[in-house]
Amino acid sequence: MKASWDIFCSVVDNYGDIGVTWRLARQMVAEHQQAVRLWVDDFQAFVALCPDADATALRQTRQGVEVCQWPLQWPSSVEVADVVVEAFACKLPEGYLQAMKAREKPALWINLEYLSAEDWVSGCHGLPSLRPDGLKRMFFFPGFEAGTGGLLREADLIQRRRAFEQDPRARSEFLRGLGVFPADNARLISLFAYENAGLASWLDAMAAGSVATHLLVPQGRIMGDLLRWLGVSELPLGAVEQRGSLVIQALPFVRQEDYDHILWSCDFNAVRGEDSFVRAQWAGHPLLWHIYEQEEDAHWVKLNAFLDVYLKGLSPAAAQAFNALWQAWNAGSDMGGAWNSTLEHWPELTAHAERWCLQQSLQADLAQALVHFYRNWL
Ligand code: TRH
C-alpha cells in the first residue's frame, strides 16, 4: 500500500543526521514504493553525500525522493503526509504541527531516535507520547535486539557486498578509481573519526609493525591530528606518505554509495557517529568505533552497551584486546599495546565480524519495520 511520508532532518553537525535520513528515504522509495519527501535544513551536508544534487534548488527529485529545503517560513500550502518522521527529535515546524492538528485523518507521527544497544531500548520502542494539544507521537528506536526497530539495511546489501568481495577486479578497479594502489599483502584500513589524541600512538604502532599497512583517510576532522603526526602542512588528495611499514593516503569525501565500497575494500574500518558505524558492521570486517561525544559522558554507557552485545562469542583474550582498543580510542589514550594485542587475534576478530553481520541481518531492517509499524497502526 502506497502512503506518503514526510521525513524531517535537521543537521545538527557533521553528516549523521542527513546520512541516516537520506538512506532511509531512498530505501522507502526503492523497496517499499512509498512516496517520500525529505525536508533538510542544510543542503551543503546533503550535497556532500549526493554530489549530483543541486545545492540551490528548493525542491528536487533524487533517486525517487523529493528532497526539499526546509524553509524558515513554513508555507501553509504544504499538505501533511500520511506518516511524519521527525528524525532525532528535530522540532517540526509550527505551521506543520497546526496542519497536522487540522488533518481530517490523523497522520502517524514518528520520532526516529538515535541508535543505542542499551537494554531499555526495546522497552521504549513503539511507545506513544500524548501531547497536551491532542497530537500523539510514537517513539521508534533502531537497535540490535529483537523488539527494537532494527538497523537500516537494504534488502540486497549483503549479497552486493559478497559479490564485490568475490570479484577481485571490482575491488581493484574501485580502488584504482580513487588512485589507491595498495602493495600486495598490505593490510588496508580506512579511518573516519573525530579529532583524537590517541591517533599518534596508533600510527606509531602501525609504522613500527611487521606487516605493511595502507591507511585511507577520507577528508574530515581527523586530518589535523594526522598532519601533525606526519609533520607536514598538507596532504593533498591522493598523495601518499610513508613512515616505516605505514603508507597513508588522503581520500576525497565520496558519495554515500561509494563509502560502502571503501568499507568493503578494507580489512579494518575506523568509523564514527551512527551511520558509518552501522555500515561498517554490514561490511563484515573488524571495526573501531569513535562514538559521538555526549554531555555528562552519556556516550560511554552507549559504547559499553554495544561492546557487551558485540563481544559475545569471542574468546576472552580476543574480547579483551578488542575492548581495550575501543576504550583507548574513545579515551584518546595510548593505542599501541591494544593495537598489537588486537593483531594477535586478527583471524578470530575477522570471522567474528562476519558472524555478527549475518546475525544482525536476520532482523527485519529499519525501513521494513517502519512500514510494518504504519500498517499495524492503521
Ligand atoms: O558525520 P557523523 O559524525 O555524524 C553524526 C552527527 O554528528 C550527528 O549529529 C550525531 O548525532 C551522530 O553522528 C551520532 O557520522 P556518521 O553518522 O557516520 O555519518 C557520516 C555519513 O557520511 C554516513 O552516512 C557516511 C557518509 N560518508 C560519505 O558519504 N562519504 C564519505 O567519504 C564518508 C567518509 C562518509
Residues whose N, C-alpha, C, O or C-beta is under 5 A from the ligand:
A	BS01	TRH	V12 D13 N14 Y15 G16 D17 G19 L49 F192 P218 P252 F253 V254 R255 Q256 Y259 R272 G273 E274 D275 S276 F277 Y292
